[in-house]
Amino acid sequence: MALKVLCFLANGLTIFVGILSIFGSALSLDLFKTSTMLYVTMGAIIGLALEVKPCMCSRNYQTKVSFWCKALSRVQGRGLLYIVLGLMSLPQQSLLTWISGLSMIAVGIFSLVVAHHAKGKLNRLHIALVAGHENDPESVLNAFRKYDTDNNNSLSAAELTMVAEELGTHFSKNEMTAIFTLLDTDRSGDISVSEFQSWWMGEKDVDYSVI
């Protein structure tokens, strides 16, 4: 949440400064500065929409982003975007653009650090999880069936959380969201019994580096 708030503020500041810079450079007929800040402002608008989903970023929009630019659906991808936008702002040689540019670079680096930390934590949790259930497939299936209330052999995000707790493992909301996104490769909004069981018992490799 802290990361999202900081990214929201940095993007909001960049949009504000970008709009002011666009009007100022357009009046002075500085086409290079105008086009540069236009790209920066558009990038910040996209970043803002992704950070405050689903308020501004509908599921349909998220699906399109994942399809056309998958990197932006990941914390690491957005972090790199913010760093690039910040670097583009710095050469504009004004105090406001320097402040907004440095803030974007800062939240971009913070995003990369958070993603790296999350990757390590989920890897450790998965190793412990597999060690505890690798020889107990029946308990995994029983927990799955218990919360598959509509008997469609798939779980929603909320049901996946309850199954994990039933099997003795607690994930935070953000951790479970990341796991669900990685397992739901077809973006159907559900996790099949085979996907869940193979992940839970260590038969499925999940690349946590793309969180």
C-alpha positions in Angstrom: 0.0 0.0 0.0 2.9 2.4 0.8 4.4 1.7 -2.6 1.1 2.4 -4.4 0.6 5.6 -2.5 4.1 6.8 -3.3 3.7 5.8 -7.0 0.3 7.6 -7.1 1.7 10.8 -5.7 4.8 10.7 -8.0 2.6 10.1 -11.1 0.2 12.8 -10.0 3.0 15.3 -9.5 4.5 14.4 -12.9 1.2 14.8 -14.7 0.7 18.3 -13.1 4.3 19.4 -13.9 4.1 17.8 -17.4 0.9 19.8 -18.3 2.5 23.0 -17.1 5.7 22.3 -19.1 3.7 21.4 -22.2 1.9 24.7 -22.2 5.0 26.7 -21.4 7.2 25.0 -24.1 4.4 25.2 -26.6 4.1 29.0 -26.1 7.9 29.3 -26.6 7.7 27.0 -29.7 10.1 24.5 -28.1 8.9 21.4 -30.0 11.5 19.1 -28.5 10.6 19.9 -24.9 6.9 19.8 -25.8 7.0 16.4 -27.3 9.3 15.0 -24.5 7.0 16.2 -21.8 3.9 15.0 -23.7 5.4 11.4 -23.7 6.3 11.8 -20.0 2.8 13.0 -19.1 1.1 10.2 -21.1 3.3 7.6 -19.4 2.5 9.0 -16.0 -1.2 8.9 -16.8 -0.9 5.2 -17.7 1.1 4.6 -14.5 -1.5 6.4 -12.4 -4.3 4.3 -13.9 -2.5 1.1 -13.2 -1.7 2.0 -9.6 -5.2 2.9 -8.6 -7.0 -0.1 -10.2 -9.8 -1.0 -10.3 -11.1 2.5 -9.6 -9.6 3.9 -12.9 -8.3 0.7 -14.5 -11.1 -1.7 -15.4 -10.5 -5.5 -15.7 -10.9 -5.1 -19.5 -8.2 -2.4 -19.5 -5.9 -4.5 -17.3 -6.3 -7.5 -19.7 -5.3 -5.2 -22.7 -2.3 -4.0 -20.8 -1.3 -7.6 -20.0 -1.7 -8.5 -23.6 0.0 -5.6 -25.4 2.6 -4.6 -22.7 2.8 -7.4 -20.1 5.7 -5.8 -18.3 3.4 -2.9 -17.1 1.2 -5.4 -15.3 4.1 -6.2 -13.0 5.7 -4.1 -10.3 9.1 -4.5 -11.9 7.8 -3.3 -15.2 6.2 -0.3 -13.8 9.3 0.5 -11.8 11.4 0.5 -15.0 8.8 2.7 -16.6 9.0 5.3 -13.8 12.8 5.4 -14.0 12.7 6.0 -17.7 10.0 8.8 -17.3 12.1 10.4 -14.6 15.2 10.4 -16.7 13.3 11.9 -19.5 12.2 14.7 -17.2 15.6 15.7 -15.8 17.1 17.4 -19.0 14.2 19.9 -19.0 16.2 22.1 -16.7 13.5 23.5 -14.4 13.1 23.0 -10.7 9.6 21.4 -11.0 10.7 18.9 -13.6 13.7 18.0 -11.6 11.6 17.4 -8.5 9.0 15.3 -10.4 11.8 13.5 -12.3 13.7 12.6 -9.2 10.5 11.5 -7.5 9.7 9.1 -10.4 13.2 7.7 -10.3 12.9 7.2 -6.5 9.5 5.3 -6.7 10.9 3.3 -9.7 13.9 2.1 -7.6 11.6 1.4 -4.7 9.3 -0.7 -6.9 12.3 -2.8 -8.1 13.4 -3.3 -4.4 9.8 -4.3 -3.3 9.5 -6.7 -6.3 12.8 -8.3 -5.5 11.8 -8.7 -1.8 8.5 -10.2 -2.8 10.1 -12.7 -5.1 12.4 -13.9 -2.4 9.7 -14.2 0.2 7.3 -16.1 -2.2 10.1 -18.5 -3.2 10.8 -19.3 0.5 7.1 -19.8 1.2 6.7 -22.1 -1.7 9.7 -24.2 -0.7 8.3 -24.6 2.8 4.8 -25.3 1.4 6.0 -28.0 -0.9 8.1 -29.6 1.9 4.9 -29.9 4.0 2.6 -31.4 1.4 4.7 -33.3 -1.2 3.5 -36.7 0.0 -0.1 -35.7 0.9 -2.1 -35.1 -2.4 -5.3 -36.2 -0.8 -5.5 -33.4 1.7 -4.9 -30.9 -1.1 -7.7 -32.2 -3.1 -10.0 -32.4 -0.1 -9.4 -28.7 0.7 -9.9 -27.8 -2.9 -13.2 -29.6 -3.1 -14.4 -28.1 0.2 -14.2 -24.5 -1.1 -15.1 -25.3 -4.7 -18.7 -24.6 -3.8 -20.0 -24.5 -7.4 -18.3 -27.8 -8.3 -16.7 -26.3 -11.4 -13.2 -27.6 -10.6 -11.8 -24.1 -10.3 -11.2 -21.5 -7.6 -11.6 -17.8 -7.4 -9.0 -15.5 -5.7 -11.1 -15.5 -2.5 -11.5 -19.3 -2.5 -7.8 -19.8 -3.2 -7.0 -17.8 0.0 -9.4 -20.0 2.1 -7.9 -23.2 0.7 -4.4 -22.0 1.5 -5.5 -21.3 5.1 -7.3 -24.6 5.3 -3.9 -26.3 4.5 -2.1 -24.3 7.2 -0.4 -21.6 5.1 -1.2 -17.9 5.4 -0.4 -15.5 2.6 -1.0 -11.8 2.8 -3.6 -10.3 0.4 -0.8 -8.9 -1.9 1.1 -12.2 -1.9 -2.1 -14.2 -2.8 -2.9 -11.7 -5.5 0.6 -12.2 -7.0 0.3 -16.0 -6.8 -3.2 -16.0 -8.3 -2.0 -13.8 -11.2 1.0 -16.1 -11.9 -1.1 -19.2 -11.8 -4.0 -17.8 -13.8 -2.0 -17.9 -17.1 -5.1 -17.8 -19.3 -6.6 -14.8 -17.4 -9.8 -16.7 -17.0 -10.3 -15.4 -13.4 -10.1 -18.9 -11.9 -7.5 -21.5 -10.9 -8.1 -25.0 -12.1 -7.7 -28.0 -9.8 -4.7 -29.3 -11.8 -3.0 -25.8 -11.8 -3.5 -25.5 -8.0 -2.4 -29.0 -7.1 0.7 -29.0 -9.3 1.8 -25.6 -7.9 1.0 -26.6 -4.3 3.0 -29.8 -4.5 5.9 -28.4 -6.3 5.3 -30.0 -9.7 4.8 -26.6 -11.4 7.6 -24.1 -11.6 6.4 -20.5 -11.1 8.6 -17.7 -12.1 8.3 -15.3 -9.2 10.7 -12.9 -10.8 7.9 -11.5 -12.9 5.9 -10.2 -9.9 
